[in-house]
Amino acid sequence: MTIRLKNFWESAKQEFRRVNWPNWNETRSLTLVVIVFSVGTALFLGVLDFVFTYLLQVFFLS
């Protein structure tokens, strides 16, 4: 069991050395893309929620 665990950690370290990590500018721009997409999705779902709530009130509670 310990030999398998040691082999796993060694191969994991080798894989981390091969990873092409993004630089600071790439990280910042991709983070901005994620934030903008998240806010846009939240706004879209909020508008849908408002519209469906309004329609339900108009058709079923009037």
N, C-alpha and C positions, 0 to 999 in steps of 0.2 A: 504494500500500500504506500509506504513512504517513497519508494523508488518511482512509482507512478506519479505521485504528487510532485516530486522533485522534477521529473521530466516535463510535467505540465507547466510548472513555473519557468523552467528554462525555455521551453518553446514559446511561452507567453512573452517573456522578455525579448526573444528574438523577433517576434511579430511587432512588438512596440517599437523596435529599432527601425523596422521597415515602413512604418506608417508615415505618410506624407502629411505632417501637421500643417495647418494653415498659419499664415503669418498674421500679424496684428490687424492689418488693413482688411484682409479677407474675413477674419473673425468679426470685426466690427460691422462690415457691410452685410454679412450673412445674418448677424444678430438683428440688424435693422430690418432686413427682409422678413424675418420671423415675427418681429413686433408689429410691423405694418400689416402683415397677413392676419395675425391674430386679432388686431383691432378691427380690421375690415370684416372679418368673419363675425366678430361679436356684434358689430353694427348691423350687418345683414340679418343675423338671427334675431336681434332686438326689434328690427323693423318688421320682420315676419311675425314675431310674437305680438307686437302691437296691432298689426293688421288683423290677424286671426282673432285676437281678443275682441277687437272692435266689431268684426263681422259676427261673432257669436253673440255679442250683446245686442246687436241690431236685429238679428233673425230670431233669437230664442228668448230674449228677455223683454222685448217690446210688446 
